């Protein structure tokens, strides 16, 4: 894991040096999660994630990219650094 952390730190430094860095953060394990549901008459709070899944969000990057191709190139570097698949999603446009 130490090599993964070092590789992610190097990737983050590259993002910052090239002006693409906005924000990044790692998340604690799923076992520390709580789900809050206030969509009904009463609010419920339960331990654990909202849905059972084999894949969970472990962290994220918010990257400034000119277009999808640039975002995908950054994602390739992120995936290599953290040794996991990386999902790419744009922010919603202002309404």
C-alpha positions as CSV (number, residue, x, y, z in Angstrom):
1,X,0.0,0.0,0.0
2,X,2.9,2.4,0.6
3,X,3.7,2.3,-3.1
4,X,0.1,3.1,-4.0
5,X,0.1,6.0,-1.6
6,X,3.3,7.3,-3.1
7,X,2.0,6.9,-6.7
8,X,-1.2,8.7,-5.8
9,X,0.8,11.5,-4.2
10,X,2.9,11.8,-7.3
11,X,-0.2,11.9,-9.5
12,X,-1.8,14.6,-7.3
13,X,1.4,16.7,-7.6
14,X,1.2,16.3,-11.4
15,X,-2.4,17.5,-11.4
16,X,-1.4,20.5,-9.3
17,X,1.6,21.4,-11.4
18,X,-0.5,21.4,-14.6
19,X,-3.3,23.5,-13.1
20,X,-5.9,20.7,-13.3
21,X,-6.2,20.1,-9.5
22,X,-9.5,21.2,-7.9
23,X,-9.9,18.8,-5.0
24,X,-9.3,15.2,-4.0
25,X,-9.9,13.1,-0.9
26,X,-9.9,9.5,0.3
27,X,-12.8,8.0,2.2
28,X,-12.8,5.9,5.3
29,X,-13.9,2.2,4.8
30,X,-17.6,1.3,4.1
31,X,-17.8,0.0,7.7
32,X,-17.8,3.6,8.9
33,X,-20.7,4.7,6.7
34,X,-24.1,5.7,7.8
35,X,-27.1,6.3,5.5
36,X,-29.6,9.1,6.3
37,X,-33.1,8.9,4.6
38,X,-35.4,11.9,5.2
39,X,-37.6,11.2,2.2
40,X,-40.5,9.9,4.2
41,X,-42.5,11.1,7.2
42,X,-39.7,10.2,9.6
43,X,-36.0,10.3,9.2
44,X,-34.1,7.0,9.5
45,X,-30.4,6.6,10.1
46,X,-28.8,3.2,9.4
47,X,-25.3,1.8,9.6
48,X,-23.6,1.1,6.4
49,X,-23.9,2.1,2.8
50,X,-27.2,2.8,1.0
51,X,-26.9,-0.3,-1.3
52,X,-25.2,-3.6,-1.1
53,X,-22.4,-3.7,-3.7
54,X,-19.1,-5.3,-4.4
55,X,-17.7,-1.9,-5.4
56,X,-17.6,1.2,-3.2
57,X,-16.3,4.7,-3.6
58,X,-12.9,4.8,-1.9
59,X,-12.0,8.4,-2.8
60,X,-12.4,10.9,-5.5
61,X,-10.7,13.6,-7.6
62,X,-12.3,16.8,-8.9
63,X,-10.3,17.8,-11.9
64,X,-10.5,20.8,-14.2
65,X,-10.4,19.5,-17.8
66,X,-11.1,21.2,-21.1
67,X,-13.1,18.3,-22.5
68,X,-13.9,14.6,-22.1
69,X,-10.7,13.5,-23.8
70,X,-8.6,15.4,-21.3
71,X,-10.7,14.1,-18.4
72,X,-10.2,10.5,-19.7
73,X,-6.5,11.0,-19.9
74,X,-6.4,12.2,-16.3
75,X,-8.5,9.2,-15.3
76,X,-6.0,6.9,-16.9
77,X,-3.3,8.3,-14.8
78,X,-5.5,8.1,-11.7
79,X,-6.3,4.5,-12.3
80,X,-2.6,3.6,-12.8
81,X,-1.7,5.4,-9.6
82,X,-4.4,3.9,-7.3
83,X,-4.5,0.6,-9.1
84,X,-8.3,0.6,-9.3
85,X,-10.9,1.5,-11.9
86,X,-11.8,5.2,-12.1
87,X,-15.2,6.4,-13.1
88,X,-15.5,9.8,-15.0
89,X,-18.5,12.0,-14.6
90,X,-18.9,15.7,-15.5
91,X,-20.5,18.2,-13.2
92,X,-24.0,19.2,-14.0
93,X,-24.2,22.5,-15.9
94,X,-25.6,25.5,-14.2
95,X,-29.3,25.6,-14.5
